[in-house]
Amino acid sequence: MGHQKLADINRRQDADDDVPLDRCSAFVILFLEIPLLLRICPTSEKFDTFIRRFETNYTRAGIYGIMSLIQWLSLLVKPRPTSLIAAAVFLLITALFYALAGVRGQGFVGSKTLGGHGVAQMIV
């Protein structure tokens, strides 16, 4: 009985040690890649302005690189392997592809389907 209680306490401590920044990136990615959410979800003007800063390939490469770095640093806080490795790797790959598109001179293209430019006229 005592062993089970100790295991439960350790599990709760592990949950309390989680770094919340590694989960915030999911919400940033949602609003970054689906601009329609900025129109239909009640968000602050400050948050909207922050998300709208990332309209070029270089700025998107930067934000994805920062989010990848946060995931890697979260792994340093928890030395045992977790699923954060997959998130860190895929965010890094995304950052590299946005940077490559910027280097090649490709312009950023937003999707009207996901709420890019032109959706405001469709909603109104």
N, CA, C and O atoms as CSV, one atom per row, in Angstrom:
chain,resi,resn,atom,element,x,y,z
A,1,MET,N,N,0.823,-1.190,0.000
A,1,MET,CA,C,0.000,0.000,0.000
A,1,MET,C,C,0.873,1.263,0.000
A,1,MET,O,O,0.563,2.222,-0.706
A,2,GLY,N,N,1.949,1.273,0.775
A,2,GLY,CA,C,2.836,2.427,0.854
A,2,GLY,C,C,3.550,2.692,-0.454
A,2,GLY,O,O,3.784,3.847,-0.810
A,3,HIS,N,N,3.900,1.636,-1.175
A,3,HIS,CA,C,4.585,1.773,-2.464
A,3,HIS,C,C,3.684,2.470,-3.486
A,3,HIS,O,O,4.149,3.325,-4.240
A,4,GLN,N,N,2.404,2.111,-3.511
A,4,GLN,CA,C,1.447,2.727,-4.428
A,4,GLN,C,C,1.271,4.215,-4.108
A,4,GLN,O,O,1.190,5.045,-5.013
A,5,LYS,N,N,1.215,4.541,-2.823
A,5,LYS,CA,C,1.065,5.928,-2.405
A,5,LYS,C,C,2.272,6.758,-2.843
A,5,LYS,O,O,2.115,7.889,-3.303
A,6,LEU,N,N,3.473,6.198,-2.700
A,6,LEU,CA,C,4.696,6.881,-3.115
A,6,LEU,C,C,4.705,7.090,-4.628
A,6,LEU,O,O,5.129,8.144,-5.103
A,7,ALA,N,N,4.244,6.102,-5.384
A,7,ALA,CA,C,4.181,6.221,-6.844
A,7,ALA,C,C,3.213,7.326,-7.242
A,7,ALA,O,O,3.489,8.086,-8.171
A,8,ASP,N,N,2.067,7.425,-6.542
A,8,ASP,CA,C,1.100,8.482,-6.833
A,8,ASP,C,C,1.674,9.865,-6.541
A,8,ASP,O,O,1.448,10.807,-7.300
A,9,ILE,N,N,2.408,9.984,-5.454
A,9,ILE,CA,C,3.042,11.263,-5.106
A,9,ILE,C,C,4.066,11.647,-6.158
A,9,ILE,O,O,4.116,12.803,-6.577
A,10,ASN,N,N,4.883,10.697,-6.592
A,10,ASN,CA,C,5.883,10.975,-7.634
A,10,ASN,C,C,5.219,11.396,-8.936
A,10,ASN,O,O,5.706,12.298,-9.617
A,11,ARG,N,N,4.109,10.748,-9.287
A,11,ARG,CA,C,3.398,11.099,-10.509
A,11,ARG,C,C,2.868,12.527,-10.425
A,11,ARG,O,O,2.949,13.278,-11.397
A,12,ARG,N,N,2.330,12.901,-9.273
A,12,ARG,CA,C,1.820,14.271,-9.101
A,12,ARG,C,C,2.959,15.288,-9.164
A,12,ARG,O,O,2.788,16.367,-9.732
A,13,GLN,N,N,4.105,14.963,-8.597
A,13,GLN,CA,C,5.248,15.875,-8.639
A,13,GLN,C,C,5.739,16.037,-10.068
A,13,GLN,O,O,6.103,17.140,-10.474
A,14,ASP,N,N,5.757,14.937,-10.849
A,14,ASP,CA,C,6.157,15.034,-12.243
A,14,ASP,C,C,5.215,15.947,-13.014
A,14,ASP,O,O,5.657,16.728,-13.856
A,15,ALA,N,N,3.920,15.853,-12.731
A,15,ALA,CA,C,2.948,16.702,-13.415
A,15,ALA,C,C,3.139,18.164,-13.014
A,15,ALA,O,O,2.951,19.060,-13.837
A,16,ASP,N,N,3.510,18.411,-11.760
A,16,ASP,CA,C,3.725,19.786,-11.304
A,16,ASP,C,C,4.997,20.386,-11.887
A,16,ASP,O,O,5.114,21.608,-11.974
A,17,ASP,N,N,5.946,19.555,-12.285
A,17,ASP,CA,C,7.215,20.040,-12.819
A,17,ASP,C,C,7.136,20.412,-14.292
A,17,ASP,O,O,8.119,20.893,-14.854
A,18,ASP,N,N,5.993,20.202,-14.927
A,18,ASP,CA,C,5.861,20.496,-16.352
A,18,ASP,C,C,6.129,21.972,-16.609
A,18,ASP,O,O,5.762,22.836,-15.812
A,19,VAL,N,N,6.773,22.240,-17.733
A,19,VAL,CA,C,7.048,23.608,-18.143
A,19,VAL,C,C,5.888,24.061,-19.037
A,19,VAL,O,O,5.697,23.487,-20.109
A,20,PRO,N,N,5.114,25.062,-18.636
A,20,PRO,CA,C,3.934,25.440,-19.417
A,20,PRO,C,C,4.265,26.045,-20.776
A,20,PRO,O,O,3.416,26.011,-21.666
A,21,LEU,N,N,5.455,26.595,-20.976
A,21,LEU,CA,C,5.794,27.214,-22.249
A,21,LEU,C,C,5.758,26.234,-23.403
A,21,LEU,O,O,5.460,26.617,-24.534
A,22,ASP,N,N,6.059,24.968,-23.130
A,22,ASP,CA,C,6.074,24.001,-24.219
A,22,ASP,C,C,4.678,23.711,-24.741
A,22,ASP,O,O,4.539,23.196,-25.850
A,23,ARG,N,N,3.657,24.021,-23.988
A,23,ARG,CA,C,2.292,23.807,-24.443
A,23,ARG,C,C,1.675,25.058,-25.060
A,23,ARG,O,O,0.704,24.965,-25.811
A,24,CYS,N,N,2.218,26.196,-24.756
A,24,CYS,CA,C,1.709,27.447,-25.324
A,24,CYS,C,C,1.951,27.516,-26.827
A,24,CYS,O,O,1.189,28.159,-27.549
A,25,SER,N,N,2.997,26.864,-27.299
A,25,SER,CA,C,3.309,26.926,-28.725
A,25,SER,C,C,2.193,26.335,-29.577
A,25,SER,O,O,2.014,26.754,-30.720
A,26,ALA,N,N,1.446,25.383,-29.056
A,26,ALA,CA,C,0.341,24.794,-29.820
A,26,ALA,C,C,-0.713,25.856,-30.148
A,26,ALA,O,O,-1.219,25.901,-31.269
A,27,PHE,N,N,-1.040,26.699,-29.186
A,27,PHE,CA,C,-2.036,27.740,-29.429
A,27,PHE,C,C,-1.503,28.813,-30.367
A,27,PHE,O,O,-2.242,29.336,-31.201
A,28,VAL,N,N,-0.236,29.138,-30.236
A,28,VAL,CA,C,0.367,30.119,-31.143
A,28,VAL,C,C,0.328,29.586,-32.572
A,28,VAL,O,O,0.003,30.329,-33.498
A,29,ILE,N,N,0.656,28.303,-32.762
A,29,ILE,CA,C,0.638,27.710,-34.096
A,29,ILE,C,C,-0.772,27.737,-34.682
A,29,ILE,O,O,-0.947,28.039,-35.862
A,30,LEU,N,N,-1.774,27.425,-33.866
A,30,LEU,CA,C,-3.158,27.461,-34.357
A,30,LEU,C,C,-3.531,28.836,-34.893
A,30,LEU,O,O,-4.060,28.954,-35.998
A,31,PHE,N,N,-3.257,29.863,-34.122
A,31,PHE,CA,C,-3.621,31.213,-34.544
A,31,PHE,C,C,-2.719,31.711,-35.667
A,31,PHE,O,O,-3.146,32.526,-36.484
A,32,LEU,N,N,-1.492,31.238,-35.720
A,32,LEU,CA,C,-0.551,31.643,-36.760
A,32,LEU,C,C,-0.936,31.044,-38.103
A,32,LEU,O,O,-0.893,31.733,-39.122
A,33,GLU,N,N,-1.305,29.792,-38.118
A,33,GLU,CA,C,-1.586,29.094,-39.369
A,33,GLU,C,C,-3.051,29.158,-39.793
A,33,GLU,O,O,-3.367,28.896,-40.953
A,34,ILE,N,N,-3.941,29.501,-38.879
A,34,ILE,CA,C,-5.367,29.620,-39.218
A,34,ILE,C,C,-5.841,31.010,-38.801
A,34,ILE,O,O,-6.433,31.169,-37.734
A,35,PRO,N,N,-5.582,32.020,-39.641
A,35,PRO,CA,C,-5.922,33.405,-39.280
A,35,PRO,C,C,-7.409,33.644,-39.043
A,35,PRO,O,O,-7.782,34.618,-38.390
A,36,LEU,N,N,-8.257,32.770,-39.564
A,36,LEU,CA,C,-9.693,32.916,-39.332
A,36,LEU,C,C,-10.012,32.891,-37.841
A,36,LEU,O,O,-10.979,33.514,-37.404
A,37,LEU,N,N,-9.214,32.182,-37.066
A,37,LEU,CA,C,-9.448,32.109,-35.623
A,37,LEU,C,C,-9.313,33.474,-34.948
A,37,LEU,O,O,-9.958,33.730,-33.931
A,38,LEU,N,N,-8.474,34.351,-35.513
A,38,LEU,CA,C,-8.346,35.701,-34.947
A,38,LEU,C,C,-9.646,36.478,-35.089
A,38,LEU,O,O,-9.924,37.383,-34.303
A,39,ARG,N,N,-10.434,36.128,-36.085
A,39,ARG,CA,C,-11.696,36.829,-36.306
A,39,ARG,C,C,-12.837,36.251,-35.489
A,39,ARG,O,O,-13.741,36.980,-35.081
A,40,ILE,N,N,-12.804,34.943,-35.246
A,40,ILE,CA,C,-13.954,34.317,-34.591
A,40,ILE,C,C,-13.745,34.031,-33.108
A,40,ILE,O,O,-14.710,33.766,-32.392
A,41,CYS,N,N,-12.503,34.081,-32.638
A,41,CYS,CA,C,-12.225,33.846,-31.219
A,41,CYS,C,C,-11.992,35.178,-30.518
A,41,CYS,O,O,-11.344,36.066,-31.072
A,42,PRO,N,N,-12.512,35.321,-29.314
A,42,PRO,CA,C,-12.289,36.572,-28.577
A,42,PRO,C,C,-10.856,36.639,-28.050
A,42,PRO,O,O,-10.525,36.025,-27.036
A,43,THR,N,N,-10.032,37.378,-28.741
A,43,THR,CA,C,-8.634,37.559,-28.318
A,43,THR,C,C,-8.379,39.046,-28.122
A,43,THR,O,O,-9.130,39.893,-28.606
A,44,SER,N,N,-7.317,39.339,-27.409
A,44,SER,CA,C,-6.989,40.750,-27.150
A,44,SER,C,C,-6.316,41.371,-28.374
A,44,SER,O,O,-5.768,40.671,-29.226
A,45,GLU,N,N,-6.370,42.672,-28.437
A,45,GLU,CA,C,-5.737,43.414,-29.529
A,45,GLU,C,C,-4.225,43.189,-29.523
A,45,GLU,O,O,-3.594,43.122,-30.578
A,46,LYS,N,N,-3.657,43.075,-28.335
A,46,LYS,CA,C,-2.221,42.835,-28.194
A,46,LYS,C,C,-1.826,41.484,-28.806
A,46,LYS,O,O,-0.821,41.390,-29.512
A,47,PHE,N,N,-2.618,40.439,-28.533
A,47,PHE,CA,C,-2.353,39.115,-29.083
A,47,PHE,C,C,-2.510,39.116,-30.599
A,47,PHE,O,O,-1.695,38.529,-31.312
A,48,ASP,N,N,-3.564,39.778,-31.094
A,48,ASP,CA,C,-3.782,39.866,-32.541
A,48,ASP,C,C,-2.605,40.537,-33.230
A,48,ASP,O,O,-2.144,40.073,-34.273
A,49,THR,N,N,-2.121,41.623,-32.652
A,49,THR,CA,C,-0.974,42.338,-33.214
A,49,THR,C,C,0.262,41.455,-33.204
A,49,THR,O,O,1.031,41.454,-34.166
A,50,PHE,N,N,0.461,40.705,-32.129
A,50,PHE,CA,C,1.606,39.798,-32.043
A,50,PHE,C,C,1.556,38.752,-33.152
A,50,PHE,O,O,2.566,38.507,-33.812
A,51,ILE,N,N,0.412,38.143,-33.363
A,51,ILE,CA,C,0.281,37.088,-34.376
A,51,ILE,C,C,0.450,37.664,-35.774
A,51,ILE,O,O,1.038,37.017,-36.641
A,52,ARG,N,N,-0.054,38.864,-36.006
A,52,ARG,CA,C,0.015,39.461,-37.352
A,52,ARG,C,C,1.427,39.918,-37.723
A,52,ARG,O,O,1.667,40.278,-38.876
A,53,ARG,N,N,2.354,39.911,-36.782
A,53,ARG,CA,C,3.745,40.268,-37.093
A,53,ARG,C,C,4.417,39.253,-38.002
A,53,ARG,O,O,5.394,39.575,-38.679
A,54,PHE,N,N,3.910,38.044,-38.022
A,54,PHE,CA,C,4.590,36.945,-38.702
A,54,PHE,C,C,3.993,36.710,-40.087
A,54,PHE,O,O,3.377,35.677,-40.351
A,55,GLU,N,N,4.191,37.689,-40.958
A,55,GLU,CA,C,3.620,37.629,-42.299
A,55,GLU,C,C,4.659,37.347,-43.375
A,55,GLU,O,O,4.317,37.325,-44.557
A,56,THR,N,N,5.905,37.131,-43.006
A,56,THR,CA,C,6.931,36.799,-44.000
A,56,THR,C,C,7.558,35.456,-43.641
A,56,THR,O,O,7.414,34.955,-42.526
A,57,ASN,N,N,8.254,34.895,-44.615
A,57,ASN,CA,C,8.910,33.609,-44.380
A,57,ASN,C,C,9.966,33.704,-43.283
A,57,ASN,O,O,10.102,32.790,-42.470
A,58,TYR,N,N,10.711,34.805,-43.258
A,58,TYR,CA,C,11.770,34.943,-42.255
A,58,TYR,C,C,11.214,35.065,-40.834
A,58,TYR,O,O,11.748,34.467,-39.899
A,59,THR,N,N,10.142,35.841,-40.679
A,59,THR,CA,C,9.576,35.975,-39.335
A,59,THR,C,C,8.941,34.662,-38.875
A,59,THR,O,O,9.000,34.317,-37.694
A,60,ARG,N,N,8.338,33.939,-39.806
A,60,ARG,CA,C,7.785,32.627,-39.439
A,60,ARG,C,C,8.895,31.643,-39.106
A,60,ARG,O,O,8.763,30.847,-38.176
A,61,ALA,N,N,9.985,31.692,-39.857
A,61,ALA,CA,C,11.128,30.823,-39.533
A,61,ALA,C,C,11.637,31.149,-38.135
A,61,ALA,O,O,11.994,30.251,-37.373
A,62,GLY,N,N,11.669,32.431,-37.802
A,62,GLY,CA,C,12.123,32.842,-36.479
A,62,GLY,C,C,11.222,32.340,-35.359
A,62,GLY,O,O,11.711,31.809,-34.362
A,63,ILE,N,N,9.918,32.500,-35.514
A,63,ILE,CA,C,9.005,32.075,-34.441
A,63,ILE,C,C,9.006,30.563,-34.295
A,63,ILE,O,O,8.959,30.052,-33.176
A,64,TYR,N,N,9.059,29.836,-35.412
A,64,TYR,CA,C,9.119,28.377,-35.314
A,64,TYR,C,C,10.456,27.927,-34.722
A,64,TYR,O,O,10.509,26.947,-33.979
A,65,GLY,N,N,11.526,28.636,-35.048
A,65,GLY,CA,C,12.823,28.320,-34.445
A,65,GLY,C,C,12.817,28.546,-32.942
A,65,GLY,O,O,13.371,27.748,-32.185
A,66,ILE,N,N,12.187,29.640,-32.511
A,66,ILE,CA,C,12.090,29.928,-31.072
A,66,ILE,C,C,11.240,28.872,-30.372
A,66,ILE,O,O,11.583,28.414,-29.282
A,67,MET,N,N,10.127,28.487,-31.003
A,67,MET,CA,C,9.281,27.452,-30.384
A,67,MET,C,C,10.018,26.109,-30.316
A,67,MET,O,O,9.855,25.358,-29.355
A,68,SER,N,N,10.824,25.810,-31.334
A,68,SER,CA,C,11.626,24.586,-31.301
A,68,SER,C,C,12.647,24.655,-30.172
A,68,SER,O,O,12.848,23.679,-29.450
A,69,LEU,N,N,13.282,25.796,-30.024
A,69,LEU,CA,C,14.261,25.982,-28.943
A,69,LEU,C,C,13.601,25.784,-27.581
A,69,LEU,O,O,14.188,25.171,-26.689
A,70,ILE,N,N,12.389,26.298,-27.419
A,70,ILE,CA,C,11.667,26.122,-26.156
A,70,ILE,C,C,11.440,24.638,-25.883
A,70,ILE,O,O,11.585,24.181,-24.749
A,71,GLN,N,N,11.084,23.888,-26.926
A,71,GLN,CA,C,10.880,22.451,-26.744
A,71,GLN,C,C,12.182,21.760,-26.334
A,71,GLN,O,O,12.185,20.923,-25.432
A,72,TRP,N,N,13.289,22.112,-26.997
A,72,TRP,CA,C,14.587,21.507,-26.658
A,72,TRP,C,C,14.983,21.867,-25.228
A,72,TRP,O,O,15.484,21.016,-24.492
A,73,LEU,N,N,14.764,23.114,-24.832
A,73,LEU,CA,C,15.099,23.514,-23.462
A,73,LEU,C,C,14.213,22.801,-22.447
A,73,LEU,O,O,14.664,22.478,-21.348
A,74,SER,N,N,12.953,22.555,-22.807
A,74,SER,CA,C,12.064,21.802,-21.922
A,74,SER,C,C,12.582,20.385,-21.720
A,74,SER,O,O,12.411,19.800,-20.650
A,75,LEU,N,N,13.211,19.840,-22.747
A,75,LEU,CA,C,13.794,18.507,-22.623
A,75,LEU,C,C,14.995,18.510,-21.678
A,75,LEU,O,O,15.279,17.506,-21.024
A,76,LEU,N,N,15.689,19.630,-21.610
A,76,LEU,CA,C,16.814,19.727,-20.674
A,76,LEU,C,C,16.328,19.769,-19.231
A,76,LEU,O,O,16.991,19.264,-18.326
A,77,VAL,N,N,15.156,20.379,-19.027
A,77,VAL,CA,C,14.573,20.450,-17.694
A,77,VAL,C,C,14.162,19.051,-17.235
A,77,VAL,O,O,14.339,18.685,-16.074
A,78,LYS,N,N,13.612,18.283,-18.169
A,78,LYS,CA,C,13.235,16.883,-17.894
A,78,LYS,C,C,14.194,15.994,-18.675
A,78,LYS,O,O,13.988,15.779,-19.869
A,79,PRO,N,N,15.213,15.484,-18.047
A,79,PRO,CA,C,16.231,14.747,-18.791
A,79,PRO,C,C,15.743,13.442,-19.429
A,79,PRO,O,O,16.386,12.942,-20.352
A,80,ARG,N,N,14.641,12.888,-18.969
A,80,ARG,CA,C,14.178,11.641,-19.579
A,80,ARG,C,C,13.457,11.956,-20.892
A,80,ARG,O,O,12.818,13.001,-21.019
A,81,PRO,N,N,13.561,11.059,-21.856
A,81,PRO,CA,C,12.934,11.315,-23.164
A,81,PRO,C,C,11.413,11.369,-23.055
A,81,PRO,O,O,10.789,10.547,-22.384
A,82,THR,N,N,10.842,12.344,-23.723
A,82,THR,CA,C,9.386,12.485,-23.759
A,82,THR,C,C,8.967,12.760,-25.198
A,82,THR,O,O,9.800,12.817,-26.103
A,83,SER,N,N,7.681,12.929,-25.388
A,83,SER,CA,C,7.169,13.215,-26.724
A,83,SER,C,C,7.534,14.622,-27.192
A,83,SER,O,O,7.272,14.979,-28.341
A,84,LEU,N,N,8.133,15.418,-26.318
A,84,LEU,CA,C,8.573,16.760,-26.722
A,84,LEU,C,C,9.641,16.694,-27.803
A,84,LEU,O,O,9.836,17.657,-28.543
A,85,ILE,N,N,10.328,15.571,-27.897
A,85,ILE,CA,C,11.353,15.414,-28.928
A,85,ILE,C,C,10.716,15.544,-30.309
A,85,ILE,O,O,11.263,16.221,-31.180
A,86,ALA,N,N,9.564,14.900,-30.518
A,86,ALA,CA,C,8.881,14.976,-31.818
A,86,ALA,C,C,8.479,16.413,-32.129
A,86,ALA,O,O,8.670,16.882,-33.251
A,87,ALA,N,N,7.928,17.108,-31.151
A,87,ALA,CA,C,7.527,18.502,-31.367
A,87,ALA,C,C,8.740,19.364,-31.697
A,87,ALA,O,O,8.685,20.190,-32.608
A,88,ALA,N,N,9.824,19.180,-30.970
A,88,ALA,CA,C,11.034,19.965,-31.210
A,88,ALA,C,C,11.585,19.727,-32.608
A,88,ALA,O,O,11.992,20.667,-33.290
A,89,VAL,N,N,11.599,18.476,-33.029
A,89,VAL,CA,C,12.130,18.139,-34.357
A,89,VAL,C,C,11.255,18.729,-35.455
A,89,VAL,O,O,11.770,19.339,-36.392
A,90,PHE,N,N,9.941,18.557,-35.353
A,90,PHE,CA,C,9.064,19.061,-36.406
A,90,PHE,C,C,9.014,20.584,-36.446
A,90,PHE,O,O,8.907,21.165,-37.526
A,91,LEU,N,N,9.088,21.232,-35.307
A,91,LEU,CA,C,9.152,22.699,-35.312
A,91,LEU,C,C,10.448,23.179,-35.945
A,91,LEU,O,O,10.458,24.183,-36.657
A,92,LEU,N,N,11.538,22.472,-35.691
A,92,LEU,CA,C,12.823,22.824,-36.302
A,92,LEU,C,C,12.769,22.633,-37.811
A,92,LEU,O,O,13.256,23.480,-38.560
A,93,ILE,N,N,12.187,21.539,-38.262
A,93,ILE,CA,C,12.051,21.301,-39.709
A,93,ILE,C,C,11.203,22.398,-40.350
A,93,ILE,O,O,11.537,22.894,-41.425
A,94,THR,N,N,10.115,22.772,-39.696
A,94,THR,CA,C,9.255,23.840,-40.215
A,94,THR,C,C,10.018,25.147,-40.315
A,94,THR,O,O,9.904,25.858,-41.314
A,95,ALA,N,N,10.798,25.472,-39.286
A,95,ALA,CA,C,11.602,26.693,-39.303
A,95,ALA,C,C,12.600,26.663,-40.455
A,95,ALA,O,O,12.795,27.669,-41.137
A,96,LEU,N,N,13.226,25.521,-40.671
A,96,LEU,CA,C,14.204,25.406,-41.757
A,96,LEU,C,C,13.542,25.590,-43.125
A,96,LEU,O,O,14.116,26.234,-44.003
A,97,PHE,N,N,12.352,25.039,-43.313
A,97,PHE,CA,C,11.670,25.203,-44.598
A,97,PHE,C,C,11.211,26.641,-44.826
A,97,PHE,O,O,11.298,27.139,-45.948
A,98,TYR,N,N,10.728,27.312,-43.793
A,98,TYR,CA,C,10.374,28.732,-43.947
A,98,TYR,C,C,11.622,29.560,-44.257
A,98,TYR,O,O,11.573,30.471,-45.084
A,99,ALA,N,N,12.735,29.249,-43.599
A,99,ALA,CA,C,13.983,29.968,-43.875
A,99,ALA,C,C,14.456,29.697,-45.302
A,99,ALA,O,O,14.907,30.613,-45.989
A,100,LEU,N,N,14.358,28.458,-45.748
A,100,LEU,CA,C,14.740,28.113,-47.118
A,100,LEU,C,C,13.882,28.858,-48.133
A,100,LEU,O,O,14.393,29.338,-49.145
A,101,ALA,N,N,12.592,28.958,-47.872
A,101,ALA,CA,C,11.708,29.706,-48.770
A,101,ALA,C,C,12.110,31.179,-48.806
A,101,ALA,O,O,12.060,31.811,-49.861
A,102,GLY,N,N,12.506,31.724,-47.659
A,102,GLY,CA,C,12.952,33.115,-47.623
A,102,GLY,C,C,14.241,33.321,-48.392
A,102,GLY,O,O,14.382,34.313,-49.107
A,103,VAL,N,N,15.184,32.398,-48.257
A,103,VAL,CA,C,16.467,32.497,-48.953
A,103,VAL,C,C,16.258,32.379,-50.463
A,103,VAL,O,O,16.920,33.067,-51.241
A,104,ARG,N,N,15.347,31.518,-50.868
A,104,ARG,CA,C,15.082,31.335,-52.299
A,104,ARG,C,C,14.250,32.469,-52.883
A,104,ARG,O,O,14.029,32.511,-54.093
A,105,GLY,N,N,13.788,33.385,-52.043
A,105,GLY,CA,C,13.039,34.542,-52.522
A,105,GLY,C,C,11.573,34.267,-52.786
A,105,GLY,O,O,10.905,35.055,-53.455
A,106,GLN,N,N,11.067,33.173,-52.275
A,106,GLN,CA,C,9.657,32.874,-52.462
A,106,GLN,C,C,8.827,33.718,-51.505
A,106,GLN,O,O,9.128,33.792,-50.314
A,107,GLY,N,N,7.803,34.340,-52.016
A,107,GLY,CA,C,6.937,35.159,-51.177
A,107,GLY,C,C,6.032,34.294,-50.327
A,107,GLY,O,O,5.673,33.180,-50.708
A,108,PHE,N,N,5.667,34.821,-49.169
A,108,PHE,CA,C,4.757,34.085,-48.300
A,108,PHE,C,C,3.364,34.134,-48.890
A,108,PHE,O,O,2.893,35.199,-49.290
A,109,VAL,N,N,2.702,32.995,-48.949
A,109,VAL,CA,C,1.348,32.912,-49.494
A,109,VAL,C,C,0.432,32.359,-48.420
A,109,VAL,O,O,0.622,31.240,-47.943
A,110,GLY,N,N,-0.564,33.150,-48.040
A,110,GLY,CA,C,-1.545,32.696,-47.067
A,110,GLY,C,C,-2.712,32.033,-47.774
A,110,GLY,O,O,-3.002,32.352,-48.927
A,111,SER,N,N,-3.369,31.136,-47.111
A,111,SER,CA,C,-4.485,30.409,-47.690
A,111,SER,C,C,-5.806,31.103,-47.373
A,111,SER,O,O,-6.090,31.406,-46.214
A,112,LYS,N,N,-6.601,31.350,-48.386
A,112,LYS,CA,C,-7.933,31.922,-48.152
A,112,LYS,C,C,-8.827,30.925,-47.436
A,112,LYS,O,O,-9.712,31.311,-46.672
A,113,THR,N,N,-8.598,29.654,-47.684
A,113,THR,CA,C,-9.416,28.609,-47.059
A,113,THR,C,C,-9.283,28.645,-45.545
A,113,THR,O,O,-10.265,28.449,-44.829
A,114,LEU,N,N,-8.060,28.897,-45.049
A,114,LEU,CA,C,-7.819,28.892,-43.614
A,114,LEU,C,C,-7.975,30.261,-42.979
A,114,LEU,O,O,-7.728,30.423,-41.784
A,115,GLY,N,N,-8.381,31.246,-43.762
A,115,GLY,CA,C,-8.658,32.548,-43.176
A,115,GLY,C,C,-7.663,33.614,-43.531
A,115,GLY,O,O,-7.550,34.607,-42.813
A,116,GLY,N,N,-6.935,33.448,-44.613
A,116,GLY,CA,C,-5.974,34.455,-45.028
A,116,GLY,C,C,-6.679,35.668,-45.609
A,116,GLY,O,O,-7.860,35.894,-45.347
A,117,HIS,N,N,-5.955,36.444,-46.396
A,117,HIS,CA,C,-6.512,37.666,-46.993
A,117,HIS,C,C,-7.708,37.320,-47.869
A,117,HIS,O,O,-7.662,36.352,-48.629
A,118,GLY,N,N,-8.754,38.086,-47.768
A,118,GLY,CA,C,-9.944,37.863,-48.580
A,118,GLY,C,C,-11.077,37.204,-47.808
A,118,GLY,O,O,-12.220,37.229,-48.264
A,119,VAL,N,N,-10.795,36.626,-46.670
A,119,VAL,CA,C,-11.857,35.960,-45.901
A,119,VAL,C,C,-12.758,36.995,-45.231
A,119,VAL,O,O,-13.942,36.734,-45.020
A,120,ALA,N,N,-12.222,38.147,-44.899
A,120,ALA,CA,C,-13.027,39.184,-44.247
A,120,ALA,C,C,-14.218,39.556,-45.118
A,120,ALA,O,O,-15.316,39.778,-44.608
A,121,GLN,N,N,-14.008,39.627,-46.422
A,121,GLN,CA,C,-15.112,39.961,-47.319
A,121,GLN,C,C,-16.124,38.820,-47.364
A,121,GLN,O,O,-17.322,39.066,-47.499
A,122,MET,N,N,-15.661,37.583,-47.253
A,122,MET,CA,C,-16.569,36.442,-47.279
A,122,MET,C,C,-17.402,36.376,-46.002
A,122,MET,O,O,-18.558,35.954,-46.042
A,123,ILE,N,N,-16.828,36.789,-44.866
A,123,ILE,CA,C,-17.547,36.729,-43.592
A,123,ILE,C,C,-18.589,37.827,-43.524
A,123,ILE,O,O,-19.716,37.596,-43.086
A,124,VAL,N,N,-18.210,39.040,-43.962
A,124,VAL,CA,C,-19.107,40.191,-43.877
A,124,VAL,C,C,-20.142,40.106,-44.922
A,124,VAL,O,O,-20.997,40.987,-45.016
